[in-house]
């Protein structure tokens, strides 16, 4: 009798797995409307997204701060009073770094060339600070005080210099000498300072103005009408969305490209590291995969809630949707991550269900 019950349970598990694989609990996909104009040859194979998140980092006190370390397969999230380091697909943090009582981490950045991570934000006294921690021990190894909350940060490629954006000023900080080496005002309330191009200048993301931080003078940037939604994709690529379409600016050659498409309602985006495709969020709760070389939509997903922003991981194999609640949904990109996670979750699924089945059998035997 016991063998028969186990056999029936095993068949039931197989049927459950098949059902979940063919009927994922995912939002409906529908067209991402808008006119497009082909001006470049197709980019080739553009990866697709999973229809539902493969991982959900829930119950966080996340402030929307997130960064990723491709070499170590680490995802960092900033929270109130702490920084958590995750090694996905496991949904448990590998380390929680205490950033300080009452310290709200508004942005996290892995330090290039160092086994360290920086958390910048708001202190309990209403001022700003950046605290740098060793990745292996979690111990604090550096600290920068700032009279204004640190809204965003960006390291140069050497890891020695850090640009800090406050409410009214942007500073370039020398980590080795522990002092500011350049200070200048923000152009607008939405501007964020980033190193670009080739770390020679500070680019302000709302106006695309350039500042030569070593010689302390303003330089001519690209002529852009009005404020734009700009984002530094990586050290050699910056992109922005205007009313006409998407613009990219490549370093060091300074090449600029433009693809027209309907940008109405787009409030957040990110491009893949190779710059060939991107993810775009619209106010109507849709996320689209767009081939940048053509401006054509490859895939569209309807979302149940409105995310705050989207990030594509440094390897291009994962997309992160960050919500105001603190939750972070992780979507797999392409097949490699999908199969890896299917193996991981299938094994965990079978272990849990088998444990429940054995518990049910013991209860049945106890009753008889």
Number of C-alpha atoms within 10 A of each C-alpha: 6 8 8 9 12 15 12 10 16 16 11 12 17 11 12 11 14 11 11 10 11 8 9 11 11 14 13 13 15 12 13 20 10 12 11 15 12 14 12 12 8 15 13 9 9 18 17 15 21 20 19 17 17 17 18 15 18 13 10 15 17 26 21 24 21 22 21 22 18 12 8 8 15 18 19 24 30 29 25 20 18 21 29 22 23 20 17 15 16 13 12 12 17 13 16 14 18 17 26 15 11 14 25 27 31 24 25 28 24 23 23 15 10 12 12 21 23 26 30 31 28 24 22 12 8 14 16 23 24 26 20 23 23 17 17 9 11 17 14 17 12 15 16 15 15 18 12 18 23 27 19 21 26 24 22 19 15 12 17 17 23 24 25 26 25 25 18 14 16 25 23 26 20 16 15 10 10 13 14 16 14 18 15 15 12 21 18 14 10 14 24 28 30 28 27 24 21 16 20 15 22 27 25 25 24 22 23 23 21 23 23 16 20 12 10 13 12 14 12 10 13 11 9 12 9 9 16 18 19 25 21 22 20 18 18 18 23 23 24 22 23 20 15 13 16 20 17 22 20 18 16 13 10 13 10 14 12 19 20 21 24 18 18 13 13 18 14 20 22 23 28 21 18 13 19 17 25 21 22 21 26 18 13 12 14 23 25 23 23 22 23 27 19 20 26 22 20 15 20 23 22 19 18 11 11 18 23 15 17 23 23 25 23 19 15 18 19 20 23 20 21 23 18 15 15 19 19 25 18 24 23 27 20 16 14 10 17 18 12 12 18 13 12 13 16 12 11 12 14 15 12 11 14 16 12 12 17 13 12 12 15 12 11 10 10 8 7 6
